[in-house]
């Protein structure tokens, strides 16, 4: 079953930000399905660090990979349930202090760069 949706959030200036969700994508020759799903992700600014929370149901903790370069976070999973997402963070960050995965939710604590 193909799933597709839209997430609407309020941006920093009060303007709505729309983000497409799901595995269905438009292509020049018509819609197509990507192998990896795009998960729901929230980024919370908690003062001295950012907290990234991603929904990855069905993934295993050992299959989660992430990479950070300045203010871009890329993460993906391998295995039976594949997810991929690239996020532009609101501020540059350092290497993560802590990450955890429980009950299908991935948490990543990123200290802000000085």
C-alpha positions in Angstrom: 0.0 0.0 0.0 1.4 3.4 -1.0 1.1 6.2 1.5 1.5 9.9 0.9 0.8 12.9 3.1 1.8 16.4 4.0 3.1 17.8 7.3 2.3 21.5 7.9 4.4 23.3 10.6 4.7 26.9 11.6 8.1 28.4 10.8 10.1 30.9 12.8 8.3 33.9 11.3 4.9 32.4 11.7 4.7 31.3 8.1 3.5 27.7 7.3 6.1 25.2 6.1 4.8 22.3 4.1 6.7 19.1 3.8 5.8 16.1 1.7 5.8 12.7 3.5 5.6 9.1 2.3 7.2 7.0 -0.4 5.2 8.3 -3.4 7.2 10.9 -5.4 6.4 12.8 -8.7 8.7 12.0 -11.6 8.8 13.2 -15.1 7.2 10.0 -16.4 4.6 9.9 -13.7 4.6 9.1 -10.0 7.0 6.5 -8.7 7.8 4.8 -5.4 11.1 5.1 -3.6 12.6 2.1 -1.9 13.3 4.0 1.3 10.6 5.8 3.3 10.8 9.4 4.5 10.1 9.5 8.3 8.5 12.2 10.4 11.2 14.2 12.1 11.0 17.1 14.6 13.9 19.3 15.7 13.6 21.0 19.1 15.9 23.9 20.1 16.6 23.3 23.8 19.0 26.2 24.5 22.6 24.7 24.4 21.6 21.8 22.2 19.2 20.5 19.5 17.0 17.5 20.1 16.1 15.5 16.9 13.2 13.1 17.2 12.5 10.8 14.3 9.8 8.1 13.9 11.4 4.9 12.5 8.8 2.2 13.2 10.1 -1.3 12.4 13.8 -0.3 12.1 16.5 -1.8 14.3 18.9 0.3 16.4 21.9 -1.4 14.8 20.7 -0.4 11.3 20.5 3.4 12.0 23.4 5.5 10.5 23.7 9.2 10.6 26.2 11.8 9.5 26.5 15.5 10.4 28.2 18.2 8.4 28.0 21.8 9.7 24.2 22.3 9.8 23.0 19.3 7.7 22.0 16.0 9.3 21.6 12.9 7.0 20.4 9.7 8.4 19.2 6.4 7.0 18.4 2.8 8.0 19.1 -0.5 6.3 17.4 -3.8 6.7 13.7 -4.7 6.3 12.4 -1.2 6.9 14.5 1.4 5.1 14.3 5.1 5.9 16.2 8.1 4.6 16.1 11.8 5.5 18.3 14.9 5.1 17.6 17.8 7.4 18.8 21.3 7.4 19.3 22.2 11.1 18.7 25.7 12.3 22.3 26.1 13.6 25.6 24.4 13.1 26.2 21.6 15.6 29.1 19.5 17.0 29.2 15.7 17.2 26.3 14.2 19.1 26.4 13.8 22.8 23.9 11.0 22.9 21.6 9.0 20.7 19.0 6.4 21.6 16.3 4.3 19.9 13.3 2.9 21.7 9.7 1.9 20.7 10.3 3.0 17.1 11.5 6.5 18.1 15.1 7.7 17.4 16.4 10.5 19.7 19.6 12.5 18.9 21.0 15.2 21.1 23.3 17.6 19.2 25.3 20.3 21.1 25.4 23.6 19.3 28.7 24.7 17.8 30.3 27.7 19.6 
